[in-house]
C-alpha cells in the first residue's frame, strides 16, 4: 500500500483551475480499484491519497499522470508501507510481513 502526499507548489487559483480534471483522474483510479481513500490536507496546502499496489513504478506513473502534476501545481511524496494492522472494516487490505 502507498501513501501519496501532494504538496501544492502554486497559488490556490491554479489548483482550483485544474481541480475538475484532478477529480476525474481520482474517479478513474477509484474505479480501477487502485485508490481507496483521498482528501485535502488541513490547512489546504495539498492532499493525501491511499493507493493499493505492490509496484512502486506503477504508482509513480499514476502520480505523473495527475492533471495537477501535468499542470505543474503539485509535487508528490510517495511512501510505501505494509498495513499489518487495520480496523475491522479495512481487514481486506491487511498484509503479512514478508518472511
Buried (B, 14 or more C-beta within 10 A) or exposed (E): BBBBBBEBBBEEEBBEBBBEBBEEBBEEBBEEEBBBEBEEEEEEBBBBBBBBBEEEEEBEEBBEEBBBBEBEBBBBEBEEEEEEEEEEEEEEEBEEEEE
